[in-house]
Amino acid sequence: MSTALPDWFYPGPPGGWTADMLDRLPPDAPRHVELIDGSLVIMSPQTAFHLYAIRLFENRLKPPPNLAVIREMTVTLGLRQRPEPDVMLVNRLAIREDTTSFRPEDVHLVVEVVSAESIDRDRTTKPIKYSNAGIQHFWRVERDNGSPVVYTFELEPAVRAYVPTGIHHKRLQTHIGFDVDIDLQLDWPPN
């Protein structure tokens, strides 16, 4: 069975998609669309693990007052780059009522929860783009026997690349400009 793509999607605009075009997609566009290398990436349905992992960081990450936890919004990294991290810590002053995307200089941390369809993007493509944009901290969350494992990285400024700072099972304890201590037990399955 094949599904026809809507007219607006294919073949796309002359010259390809740009970051600002995401704000002007038609009302029937999927809710979560990101732009990687000028190509639209439509998110597949998320798993319960993915949902609960996002919720874990949204609820248990306790930043200082100048930062805010944001989920499932985009960061504009360039003309043809506008990924949608699962969770971000952003400068609170960058949040306005009409905000649809953040600038990399306003993003302190990006968290990507890996799905079956996003393995290559979350392990390779996105970390390179985030580090090139100068985002200081990156966490990748993977599933191991139903529990999250968090791989933490920090930007090494001389080479603008991430270096690993830890692999965290059961508890995430690290420092990202403030101390982080998160119990990684998911509140699932729901009662």
ZIKA-V54919 format. One record per pair of residues at least 24 apart in sequence whose C-alpha atoms are under 7 Angstrom apart, sorted by the first residue. I is the first residue (numbers start at 0). J is the second residue. Records with the same first field share a line. If there is no record, write none. Layout:
# ZIKA-V54919
I=J  J
This chain:
# ZIKA-V54919
16=79
17=78  79
18=75  78  79  80  81
33=81  82  83
34=79  80  81  82
35=79  80  81  82
36=79  80
37=79  80
49=112
51=185  187
52=185
53=85  86
55=185
59=181
65=90  91
66=90  91
67=91
72=99  100
73=99  100  101
74=100  101  102  103
75=100  101  102  103
76=102  103  132
84=109  110  111
85=110  111  112
86=110  111
103=132  133  134
104=134
106=134
107=134  135  136
108=134  135  136  137
109=136  137  138
110=137  138  139
111=138  139  140
112=139  140  141
113=140  141
130=154  159  160  161
131=159
133=159
146=184
147=183
